[in-house]
């Protein structure tokens, strides 16, 4: 292997490993990958790009126009595009041993999951880590996330990958059994994160993976999942309470505040449908609606309910200001319906193309399995995007675009 290929391989290996450990390390290795891309570009004088990646480039051009009117957000705009770079850079690099890159990413994440499970069930402590794997509320947040929705999304991706590789990749039986146990550990980590969004998203996607394998896989796989989840919920009452809260929306403050944010988002879209209110302007604009409606139903009731649990109004407002807890509404509000169309073309287009590429590849091959895993992971994230900011945050974009980039490599990689 030539020296430059070795450097490229090591950087990508460390990037994949660091997706579950440190976002700072992710960005550091991405910087080196960017330099390697520039070197390859100058040397080869040509760049590969996927057609389904073009809409995101147009979306950022569209966003850049708004920064002329709101220049304070231009730095954030560059940061958001940086998070998508692995998708565009990796297919242009000379890479071999792609299987090692994927397994290193999956197995490192699984190790963190296993350590978190030991801490949750047996009170293990890790004094050598910069932070513990569970937060004060007992939710699994891992090393790199700090918030249950981010850890739930990331380990949801790892769960899907482990199951797809167990079901479809032609490997020796020992490694496939190990992949199955990785799947079990990571889905347990998602439950310990108490991220309801990914309870729903995985609940819809995992049966589809079983169905792709066959009808009997769907029957037995779904049955085992239901029995295992029922046993876990019976063993951990706090998880049962969190799980059942999905069907008691009217009593859940978080759900009620989201409903208010979604209705407010629709009002903003109706006011400025095409161009939106401008990139990153939700935080400022939503305060105007808050001040106007906080004495009216239903917002007044939400604030009153928060006070019962000793949650201050400013704490609730801060959570509301972060984003509208819906990736599609977030884009439609800030970038208008034009931006939303481009956003959907990118994510839906990549999911569809992943399944199409898999259809053309030899069944059981690495790239066949990788493209299936990317397609199902994107489907899971797009379901979760109805309730979260997951298709916009760096915590999930940096690992997901890395795996998407690897799926464009040639079969002999």
C-alpha positions as a Markdown table, in Angstrom:
| # | Residue | x | y | z |
|---|---|---|---|---|
| 1 | Unk | 0.0 | 0.0 | 0.0 |
| 2 | Unk | 1.5 | 3.4 | -1.0 |
| 3 | Unk | 2.5 | 5.8 | 1.8 |
| 4 | Unk | -0.3 | 8.3 | 0.9 |
| 5 | Unk | -2.9 | 5.5 | 1.0 |
| 6 | Unk | -1.6 | 4.4 | 4.4 |
| 7 | Unk | -2.0 | 8.0 | 5.8 |
| 8 | Unk | -5.5 | 8.2 | 4.3 |
| 9 | Unk | -6.5 | 4.8 | 5.8 |
| 10 | Unk | -5.2 | 5.8 | 9.3 |
| 11 | Unk | -7.0 | 9.1 | 9.2 |
| 12 | Unk | -10.3 | 7.5 | 8.2 |
| 13 | Unk | -9.8 | 4.7 | 10.8 |
| 14 | Unk | -9.3 | 7.2 | 13.6 |
| 15 | Unk | -12.2 | 9.3 | 12.3 |
| 16 | Unk | -14.5 | 6.3 | 12.4 |
| 17 | Unk | -13.3 | 5.3 | 15.9 |
| 18 | Unk | -13.7 | 8.9 | 17.2 |
| 19 | Unk | -17.3 | 9.2 | 16.2 |
| 20 | Unk | -18.3 | 7.6 | 19.5 |
| 21 | Unk | -15.5 | 9.2 | 21.5 |
| 22 | Unk | -14.9 | 12.9 | 20.7 |
| 23 | Unk | -16.4 | 15.4 | 18.2 |
| 24 | Unk | -13.2 | 17.5 | 18.5 |
| 25 | Unk | -11.2 | 14.5 | 17.3 |
| 26 | Unk | -13.7 | 14.0 | 14.5 |
| 27 | Unk | -13.2 | 17.6 | 13.3 |
| 28 | Unk | -9.4 | 17.3 | 13.6 |
| 29 | Unk | -9.2 | 14.2 | 11.4 |
| 30 | Unk | -11.8 | 15.7 | 9.0 |
| 31 | Unk | -9.4 | 18.6 | 8.6 |
| 32 | Unk | -6.6 | 16.2 | 7.6 |
| 33 | Unk | -9.0 | 14.3 | 5.3 |
| 34 | Unk | -9.8 | 17.6 | 3.6 |
| 35 | Unk | -6.1 | 18.3 | 3.0 |
| 36 | Unk | -5.7 | 14.8 | 1.5 |
| 37 | Unk | -8.7 | 15.5 | -0.7 |
| 38 | Unk | -7.1 | 18.7 | -2.0 |
| 39 | Unk | -3.9 | 16.9 | -2.8 |
| 40 | Unk | -5.7 | 14.2 | -4.7 |
| 41 | Unk | -7.8 | 16.8 | -6.5 |
| 42 | Unk | -4.6 | 18.8 | -7.6 |
| 43 | Unk | -3.0 | 15.5 | -8.7 |
| 44 | Unk | -5.9 | 14.0 | -10.6 |
| 45 | Unk | -7.6 | 17.2 | -11.6 |
| 46 | Unk | -11.1 | 15.7 | -11.3 |
| 47 | Unk | -13.6 | 15.2 | -8.6 |
| 48 | Unk | -16.3 | 12.6 | -8.2 |
| 49 | Unk | -19.6 | 13.8 | -6.9 |
| 50 | Unk | -23.0 | 12.0 | -6.7 |
| 51 | Unk | -26.0 | 13.6 | -8.3 |
| 52 | Unk | -28.0 | 13.2 | -5.2 |
| 53 | Unk | -25.5 | 15.3 | -3.3 |
| 54 | Unk | -26.1 | 18.4 | -5.5 |
| 55 | Unk | -29.3 | 19.6 | -3.8 |
| 56 | Unk | -27.4 | 20.1 | -0.5 |
| 57 | Unk | -24.9 | 22.3 | -2.2 |
| 58 | Unk | -27.7 | 24.4 | -3.7 |
| 59 | Unk | -29.3 | 24.6 | -0.3 |
| 60 | Unk | -26.2 | 26.1 | 1.2 |
| 61 | Unk | -25.9 | 28.6 | -1.6 |
| 62 | Unk | -29.6 | 29.5 | -0.9 |
| 63 | Unk | -28.7 | 29.8 | 2.8 |
| 64 | Unk | -25.7 | 32.0 | 2.0 |
| 65 | Unk | -28.0 | 34.6 | 0.4 |
| 66 | Unk | -29.7 | 35.0 | 3.8 |
| 67 | Unk | -26.4 | 35.7 | 5.6 |
| 68 | Unk | -26.1 | 38.9 | 3.6 |
| 69 | Unk | -29.0 | 40.1 | 5.6 |
| 70 | Unk | -28.0 | 38.3 | 8.8 |
| 71 | Unk | -24.1 | 38.3 | 8.6 |
| 72 | Unk | -23.8 | 37.2 | 12.3 |
| 73 | Unk | -24.8 | 33.7 | 11.2 |
| 74 | Unk | -22.4 | 33.3 | 8.3 |
| 75 | Unk | -19.8 | 31.5 | 10.5 |
| 76 | Unk | -22.4 | 29.0 | 11.6 |
| 77 | Unk | -23.3 | 28.4 | 8.0 |
| 78 | Unk | -19.8 | 27.3 | 7.2 |
| 79 | Unk | -19.8 | 25.0 | 10.2 |
| 80 | Unk | -23.0 | 23.3 | 9.0 |
| 81 | Unk | -21.5 | 22.6 | 5.6 |
| 82 | Unk | -18.4 | 21.3 | 7.2 |
| 83 | Unk | -20.5 | 18.6 | 8.9 |
| 84 | Unk | -21.5 | 17.3 | 5.4 |
| 85 | Unk | -17.9 | 17.2 | 4.0 |
| 86 | Unk | -17.2 | 13.5 | 4.6 |
| 87 | Unk | -20.0 | 12.6 | 2.2 |
| 88 | Unk | -18.3 | 14.6 | -0.6 |
| 89 | Unk | -14.6 | 14.0 | 0.2 |
| 90 | Unk | -14.4 | 10.2 | 1.0 |
| 91 | Unk | -15.4 | 8.9 | -2.5 |
| 92 | Unk | -12.5 | 10.9 | -3.9 |
| 93 | Unk | -9.8 | 9.2 | -1.8 |
| 94 | Unk | -7.8 | 6.1 | -2.6 |
| 95 | Unk | -9.0 | 3.7 | 0.1 |
| 96 | Unk | -8.5 | 0.0 | 0.7 |
| 97 | Unk | -9.6 | -2.2 | 3.6 |
| 98 | Unk | -13.0 | -0.5 | 3.8 |
| 99 | Unk | -14.3 | -3.4 | 5.9 |
| 100 | Unk | -11.8 | -2.6 | 8.6 |
| 101 | Unk | -13.0 | 1.0 | 8.7 |
| 102 | Unk | -16.7 | 0.0 | 9.1 |
| 103 | Unk | -15.9 | -2.7 | 11.8 |
| 104 | Unk | -13.7 | -0.3 | 13.7 |
| 105 | Unk | -16.5 | 2.2 | 13.9 |
| 106 | Unk | -19.1 | -0.4 | 14.9 |
| 107 | Unk | -17.0 | -2.2 | 17.5 |
| 108 | Unk | -15.7 | 1.0 | 19.2 |
| 109 | Unk | -19.3 | 2.2 | 19.5 |
| 110 | Unk | -20.4 | -1.2 | 20.9 |
| 111 | Unk | -17.6 | -1.1 | 23.5 |
| 112 | Unk | -18.9 | 2.3 | 24.7 |
| 113 | Unk | -22.5 | 0.8 | 24.8 |
| 114 | Unk | -21.2 | -2.2 | 26.8 |
| 115 | Unk | -19.5 | 0.1 | 29.3 |
| 116 | Unk | -22.7 | 2.2 | 29.6 |
| 117 | Unk | -24.8 | -1.0 | 30.2 |
| 118 | Unk | -22.4 | -2.1 | 33.0 |
| 119 | Unk | -22.7 | 1.3 | 34.6 |
| 120 | Unk | -26.5 | 1.3 | 34.3 |
| 121 | Unk | -27.1 | -2.2 | 35.7 |
| 122 | Unk | -24.1 | -2.8 | 37.9 |
| 123 | Unk | -23.1 | 0.7 | 38.9 |
| 124 | Unk | -19.6 | 0.4 | 37.3 |
| 125 | Unk | -17.5 | 3.6 | 37.5 |
| 126 | Unk | -14.8 | 4.7 | 35.1 |
| 127 | Unk | -12.5 | 7.2 | 36.8 |
| 128 | Unk | -10.2 | 7.2 | 33.8 |
| 129 | Unk | -12.9 | 8.7 | 31.6 |
| 130 | Unk | -13.4 | 12.5 | 31.3 |
| 131 | Unk | -17.1 | 12.0 | 32.0 |
| 132 | Unk | -19.3 | 9.1 | 33.0 |
| 133 | Unk | -21.5 | 7.4 | 30.4 |
| 134 | Unk | -24.8 | 8.1 | 32.2 |
| 135 | Unk | -26.0 | 11.6 | 33.1 |
| 136 | Unk | -27.5 | 12.7 | 36.4 |
| 137 | Unk | -30.9 | 11.4 | 35.3 |
| 138 | Unk | -29.5 | 8.0 | 34.6 |
| 139 | Unk | -29.8 | 8.3 | 30.8 |
| 140 | Unk | -27.1 | 6.8 | 28.6 |
| 141 | Unk | -25.3 | 9.7 | 26.8 |
| 142 | Unk | -22.0 | 8.0 | 26.0 |
| 143 | Unk | -18.7 | 10.0 | 25.7 |
| 144 | Unk | -19.5 | 12.2 | 22.7 |
| 145 | Unk | -23.0 | 13.4 | 23.1 |
| 146 | Unk | -24.2 | 14.8 | 26.5 |
| 147 | Unk | -27.8 | 14.6 | 25.4 |
| 148 | Unk | -30.1 | 11.6 | 25.1 |
| 149 | Unk | -31.4 | 12.5 | 21.6 |
| 150 | Unk | -27.9 | 12.6 | 20.2 |
| 151 | Unk | -26.8 | 9.4 | 21.8 |
| 152 | Unk | -30.1 | 7.7 | 20.9 |
| 153 | Unk | -29.7 | 8.7 | 17.3 |
| 154 | Unk | -26.0 | 7.7 | 17.0 |
| 155 | Unk | -26.5 | 4.3 | 18.7 |
| 156 | Unk | -29.7 | 3.8 | 16.6 |
| 157 | Unk | -27.4 | 4.1 | 13.5 |
| 158 | Unk | -25.0 | 1.6 | 15.0 |
| 159 | Unk | -27.9 | -0.8 | 15.9 |
| 160 | Unk | -29.2 | -0.7 | 12.3 |
| 161 | Unk | -25.7 | -1.3 | 10.9 |
| 162 | Unk | -25.0 | -4.3 | 13.2 |
| 163 | Unk | -28.3 | -5.9 | 12.3 |
| 164 | Unk | -27.9 | -5.4 | 8.6 |
| 165 | Unk | -24.4 | -6.8 | 8.6 |
| 166 | Unk | -25.5 | -9.8 | 10.7 |
| 167 | Unk | -28.4 | -10.5 | 8.3 |
| 168 | Unk | -26.9 | -9.9 | 4.9 |
| 169 | Unk | -23.0 | -9.9 | 4.9 |
| 170 | Unk | -21.4 | -13.1 | 4.0 |
| 171 | Unk | -18.9 | -13.5 | 6.9 |
| 172 | Unk | -17.8 | -16.4 | 9.0 |
| 173 | Unk | -20.3 | -17.6 | 11.6 |
| 174 | Unk | -18.2 | -16.5 | 14.6 |
| 175 | Unk | -18.2 | -12.9 | 13.4 |
| 176 | Unk | -21.9 | -12.9 | 12.5 |
| 177 | Unk | -22.7 | -14.1 | 16.1 |
| 178 | Unk | -20.5 | -11.3 | 17.4 |
| 179 | Unk | -22.4 | -8.8 | 15.2 |
| 180 | Unk | -25.7 | -10.1 | 16.6 |
| 181 | Unk | -24.5 | -9.5 | 20.2 |
| 182 | Unk | -23.3 | -6.0 | 19.1 |
| 183 | Unk | -26.9 | -5.4 | 17.8 |
| 184 | Unk | -28.3 | -6.5 | 21.2 |
| 185 | Unk | -25.9 | -4.2 | 23.1 |
| 186 | Unk | -26.6 | -1.2 | 21.0 |
| 187 | Unk | -30.4 | -1.5 | 20.9 |
| 188 | Unk | -30.2 | -1.8 | 24.7 |
| 189 | Unk | -28.1 | 1.4 | 24.8 |
| 190 | Unk | -30.8 | 3.2 | 22.8 |
| 191 | Unk | -33.4 | 2.2 | 25.4 |
| 192 | Unk | -31.1 | 3.3 | 28.2 |
| 193 | Unk | -30.7 | 6.7 | 26.5 |
| 194 | Unk | -34.5 | 7.0 | 27.0 |
| 195 | Unk | -34.9 | 8.7 | 23.5 |
| 196 | Unk | -38.5 | 8.1 | 22.6 |
| 197 | Unk | -38.0 | 9.3 | 19.1 |
| 198 | Unk | -35.7 | 6.3 | 18.4 |
| 199 | Unk | -38.0 | 3.9 | 20.1 |
| 200 | Unk | -40.4 | 4.7 | 17.4 |
| 201 | Unk | -37.9 | 5.0 | 14.5 |
| 202 | Unk | -36.3 | 1.7 | 15.3 |
| 203 | Unk | -39.6 | 0.1 | 16.0 |
| 204 | Unk | -40.6 | 0.9 | 12.4 |
| 205 | Unk | -37.2 | 0.2 | 10.6 |
| 206 | Unk | -36.1 | -3.0 | 12.3 |
| 207 | Unk | -39.1 | -5.1 | 11.1 |
| 208 | Unk | -38.4 | -3.8 | 7.6 |
| 209 | Unk | -34.8 | -5.2 | 7.8 |
| 210 | Unk | -36.2 | -8.5 | 8.9 |
| 211 | Unk | -38.8 | -8.4 | 6.1 |
| 212 | Unk | -36.0 | -7.8 | 3.6 |
| 213 | Unk | -34.4 | -11.0 | 4.8 |
| 214 | Unk | -37.7 | -13.0 | 4.6 |
| 215 | Unk | -41.1 | -13.5 | 6.1 |
| 216 | Unk | -40.0 | -15.9 | 8.7 |
| 217 | Unk | -37.3 | -13.5 | 9.8 |
| 218 | Unk | -40.0 | -10.8 | 10.2 |
| 219 | Unk | -42.2 | -13.1 | 12.3 |
| 220 | Unk | -39.5 | -14.4 | 14.6 |
| 221 | Unk | -37.3 | -11.3 | 14.7 |
| 222 | Unk | -40.3 | -9.1 | 15.6 |
| 223 | Unk | -41.5 | -11.6 | 18.2 |
| 224 | Unk | -38.1 | -11.7 | 19.9 |
| 225 | Unk | -37.9 | -7.9 | 19.9 |
| 226 | Unk | -41.3 | -7.6 | 21.5 |
| 227 | Unk | -40.6 | -10.2 | 24.2 |
| 228 | Unk | -37.1 | -8.7 | 25.0 |
| 229 | Unk | -38.5 | -5.2 | 25.2 |
| 230 | Unk | -41.4 | -6.3 | 27.5 |
| 231 | Unk | -38.9 | -8.1 | 29.8 |
| 232 | Unk | -36.6 | -5.0 | 29.9 |
| 233 | Unk | -39.5 | -2.6 | 30.7 |
| 234 | Unk | -40.7 | -4.9 | 33.5 |
| 235 | Unk | -37.2 | -5.0 | 34.9 |
| 236 | Unk | -36.6 | -1.2 | 34.7 |
| 237 | Unk | -39.7 | 0.8 | 35.7 |
| 238 | Unk | -38.2 | 4.1 | 34.7 |
| 239 | Unk | -37.9 | 2.8 | 31.1 |
| 240 | Unk | -41.5 | 1.5 | 31.2 |
| 241 | Unk | -42.7 | 5.0 | 32.3 |
| 242 | Unk | -40.7 | 6.6 | 29.5 |
| 243 | Unk | -41.9 | 4.2 | 26.9 |
| 244 | Unk | -45.6 | 4.5 | 27.9 |
| 245 | Unk | -45.3 | 8.3 | 27.9 |
| 246 | Unk | -45.4 | 8.1 | 24.0 |
| 247 | Unk | -49.1 | 7.3 | 24.2 |
| 248 | Unk | -50.0 | 9.9 | 26.9 |
| 249 | Unk | -49.3 | 13.0 | 24.9 |
| 250 | Unk | -51.9 | 15.2 | 26.7 |
| 251 | Unk | -50.1 | 14.6 | 30.0 |
| 252 | Unk | -46.6 | 15.1 | 28.8 |
| 253 | Unk | -45.1 | 18.6 | 29.0 |
| 254 | Unk | -42.4 | 17.8 | 26.4 |
| 255 | Unk | -45.0 | 16.6 | 23.9 |
| 256 | Unk | -47.3 | 19.6 | 24.6 |
| 257 | Unk | -44.4 | 22.1 | 24.1 |
| 258 | Unk | -43.5 | 20.4 | 20.8 |
| 259 | Unk | -47.1 | 20.7 | 19.6 |
| 260 | Unk | -47.0 | 24.4 | 20.3 |
| 261 | Unk | -43.6 | 24.8 | 18.5 |
| 262 | Unk | -45.0 | 22.9 | 15.4 |
| 263 | Unk | -48.1 | 25.1 | 15.3 |
| 264 | Unk | -45.9 | 28.2 | 15.7 |
| 265 | Unk | -43.6 | 26.9 | 12.9 |
| 266 | Unk | -46.6 | 26.6 | 10.5 |
| 267 | Unk | -47.5 | 30.2 | 11.3 |
| 268 | Unk | -44.0 | 31.4 | 10.4 |
| 269 | Unk | -44.1 | 29.4 | 7.2 |
| 270 | Unk | -47.4 | 30.8 | 6.3 |
| 271 | Unk | -46.0 | 34.3 | 6.9 |
| 272 | Unk | -42.9 | 33.8 | 4.7 |
| 273 | Unk | -43.4 | 30.6 | 2.7 |
| 274 | Unk | -40.8 | 30.8 | 0.0 |
| 275 | Unk | -37.7 | 32.4 | 1.5 |
| 276 | Unk | -38.2 | 31.7 | 5.2 |
| 277 | Unk | -37.1 | 33.9 | 8.1 |
| 278 | Unk | -33.4 | 33.3 | 7.4 |
| 279 | Unk | -30.8 | 30.8 | 8.5 |
| 280 | Unk | -30.5 | 30.3 | 12.3 |
| 281 | Unk | -33.2 | 33.0 | 13.0 |
| 282 | Unk | -35.7 | 30.6 | 14.8 |
| 283 | Unk | -34.1 | 31.5 | 18.1 |
| 284 | Unk | -35.0 | 35.2 | 17.8 |
| 285 | Unk | -38.3 | 34.9 | 16.0 |
| 286 | Unk | -39.9 | 32.3 | 18.3 |
| 287 | Unk | -39.5 | 34.7 | 21.3 |
| 288 | Unk | -41.9 | 37.1 | 19.6 |
| 289 | Unk | -44.6 | 34.4 | 19.4 |
| 290 | Unk | -43.8 | 33.3 | 22.9 |
| 291 | Unk | -44.3 | 36.8 | 24.4 |
| 292 | Unk | -47.5 | 37.2 | 22.5 |
| 293 | Unk | -49.1 | 33.9 | 23.3 |
| 294 | Unk | -47.8 | 33.0 | 26.8 |
| 295 | Unk | -51.0 | 34.3 | 28.4 |
| 296 | Unk | -53.2 | 32.3 | 26.0 |
| 297 | Unk | -54.2 | 28.7 | 25.8 |
| 298 | Unk | -52.4 | 26.3 | 25.3 |
| 299 | Unk | -49.0 | 28.0 | 26.1 |
| 300 | Unk | -50.3 | 29.4 | 29.3 |
| 301 | Unk | -51.2 | 25.9 | 30.5 |
| 302 | Unk | -47.8 | 24.5 | 29.5 |
| 303 | Unk | -46.1 | 27.2 | 31.5 |
| 304 | Unk | -48.4 | 26.5 | 34.5 |
| 305 | Unk | -47.7 | 22.8 | 34.3 |
| 306 | Unk | -44.0 | 23.5 | 34.3 |
| 307 | Unk | -44.3 | 25.5 | 37.5 |
| 308 | Unk | -45.9 | 22.6 | 39.2 |
| 309 | Unk | -42.7 | 20.7 | 38.7 |
| 310 | Unk | -40.6 | 23.7 | 39.7 |
| 311 | Unk | -39.4 | 24.3 | 36.1 |
| 312 | Unk | -38.9 | 28.0 | 35.5 |
| 313 | Unk | -40.4 | 29.8 | 32.4 |
| 314 | Unk | -37.0 | 30.9 | 31.2 |
| 315 | Unk | -35.8 | 27.3 | 31.3 |
| 316 | Unk | -38.7 | 26.2 | 29.1 |
| 317 | Unk | -38.1 | 29.1 | 26.8 |
| 318 | Unk | -34.5 | 28.2 | 26.4 |
| 319 | Unk | -35.4 | 24.7 | 25.3 |
| 320 | Unk | -38.0 | 26.1 | 22.8 |
| 321 | Unk | -35.5 | 28.6 | 21.4 |
| 322 | Unk | -33.0 | 25.8 | 20.5 |
| 323 | Unk | -35.1 | 24.5 | 17.5 |
| 324 | Unk | -38.7 | 23.4 | 16.8 |
| 325 | Unk | -37.9 | 19.7 | 17.4 |
| 326 | Unk | -38.7 | 18.8 | 13.7 |
| 327 | Unk | -35.9 | 18.9 | 11.1 |
| 328 | Unk | -38.3 | 19.5 | 8.2 |
| 329 | Unk | -40.2 | 22.3 | 9.9 |
| 330 | Unk | -36.9 | 23.8 | 11.0 |
| 331 | Unk | -35.7 | 24.0 | 7.4 |
| 332 | Unk | -39.0 | 25.2 | 6.1 |
| 333 | Unk | -39.2 | 28.0 | 8.7 |
| 334 | Unk | -35.6 | 29.2 | 8.1 |
| 335 | Unk | -35.0 | 28.4 | 4.5 |
| 336 | Unk | -38.5 | 28.5 | 3.1 |
| 337 | Unk | -40.3 | 25.9 | 1.1 |
| 338 | Unk | -37.6 | 26.2 | -1.6 |
| 339 | Unk | -35.0 | 25.2 | 1.0 |
| 340 | Unk | -37.2 | 22.3 | 2.2 |
| 341 | Unk | -37.5 | 20.9 | -1.3 |
| 342 | Unk | -33.7 | 20.9 | -1.7 |
| 343 | Unk | -33.3 | 19.4 | 1.8 |
| 344 | Unk | -35.7 | 16.5 | 1.0 |
| 345 | Unk | -34.1 | 15.9 | -2.4 |
| 346 | Unk | -30.8 | 15.3 | -0.6 |
| 347 | Unk | -31.9 | 13.0 | 2.1 |
| 348 | Unk | -34.7 | 11.1 | 0.3 |
| 349 | Unk | -32.5 | 10.9 | -2.8 |
| 350 | Unk | -29.6 | 9.4 | -0.9 |
| 351 | Unk | -31.8 | 6.8 | 0.8 |
| 352 | Unk | -33.4 | 5.8 | -2.5 |
| 353 | Unk | -30.1 | 5.6 | -4.3 |
| 354 | Unk | -28.6 | 3.5 | -1.5 |
| 355 | Unk | -31.2 | 0.8 | -2.0 |
| 356 | Unk | -30.8 | 1.1 | -5.8 |
| 357 | Unk | -27.0 | 0.7 | -5.7 |
| 358 | Unk | -27.5 | -2.4 | -3.4 |
| 359 | Unk | -29.9 | -3.9 | -5.9 |
| 360 | Unk | -27.1 | -3.8 | -8.6 |
| 361 | Unk | -24.4 | -5.3 | -6.4 |
| 362 | Unk | -23.7 | -9.0 | -5.6 |
| 363 | Unk | -25.8 | -10.1 | -2.7 |
| 364 | Unk | -23.7 | -10.7 | 0.4 |
| 365 | Unk | -20.9 | -8.5 | -0.7 |
| 366 | Unk | -19.4 | -5.7 | 1.5 |
| 367 | Unk | -20.8 | -2.8 | -0.6 |
| 368 | Unk | -24.2 | -4.5 | -1.0 |
| 369 | Unk | -24.5 | -4.7 | 2.8 |
| 370 | Unk | -23.0 | -1.3 | 3.4 |
| 371 | Unk | -25.5 | 0.4 | 1.0 |
| 372 | Unk | -28.4 | -1.5 | 2.6 |
| 373 | Unk | -27.2 | -0.4 | 6.0 |
| 374 | Unk | -26.9 | 3.3 | 4.9 |
| 375 | Unk | -30.4 | 3.1 | 3.3 |
| 376 | Unk | -32.1 | 1.8 | 6.4 |
| 377 | Unk | -30.1 | 4.1 | 8.7 |
| 378 | Unk | -31.2 | 7.1 | 6.7 |
| 379 | Unk | -34.8 | 5.9 | 6.8 |
| 380 | Unk | -34.6 | 5.6 | 10.6 |
| 381 | Unk | -33.1 | 9.2 | 10.9 |
| 382 | Unk | -35.8 | 10.6 | 8.5 |
| 383 | Unk | -38.5 | 9.1 | 10.7 |
| 384 | Unk | -36.8 | 10.6 | 13.8 |
| 385 | Unk | -36.5 | 13.9 | 12.0 |
| 386 | Unk | -40.3 | 14.4 | 12.5 |
| 387 | Unk | -39.6 | 14.8 | 16.2 |
| 388 | Unk | -35.9 | 16.0 | 16.4 |
| 389 | Unk | -33.2 | 18.1 | 15.0 |
| 390 | Unk | -31.2 | 15.1 | 14.0 |
| 391 | Unk | -30.6 | 15.8 | 10.3 |
| 392 | Unk | -29.0 | 19.1 | 11.1 |
| 393 | Unk | -26.8 | 18.5 | 14.2 |
| 394 | Unk | -23.1 | 17.7 | 13.8 |
| 395 | Unk | -23.3 | 15.0 | 16.4 |
| 396 | Unk | -25.2 | 12.8 | 13.9 |
| 397 | Unk | -24.1 | 14.3 | 10.6 |
| 398 | Unk | -20.4 | 13.6 | 11.1 |
| 399 | Unk | -20.8 | 9.8 | 11.6 |
| 400 | Unk | -23.7 | 9.5 | 9.1 |
| 401 | Unk | -22.0 | 11.3 | 6.3 |
| 402 | Unk | -18.8 | 9.3 | 6.9 |
| 403 | Unk | -20.7 | 6.1 | 6.4 |
| 404 | Unk | -22.6 | 7.5 | 3.4 |
| 405 | Unk | -19.2 | 8.5 | 1.8 |
| 406 | Unk | -17.9 | 5.0 | 2.3 |
| 407 | Unk | -20.9 | 3.6 | 0.5 |
| 408 | Unk | -19.7 | 5.2 | -2.8 |
| 409 | Unk | -16.3 | 3.4 | -2.8 |
| 410 | Unk | -15.8 | 0.7 | -5.4 |
| 411 | Unk | -16.5 | -2.9 | -4.5 |
| 412 | Unk | -12.7 | -3.8 | -4.4 |
| 413 | Unk | -12.1 | -1.3 | -1.7 |
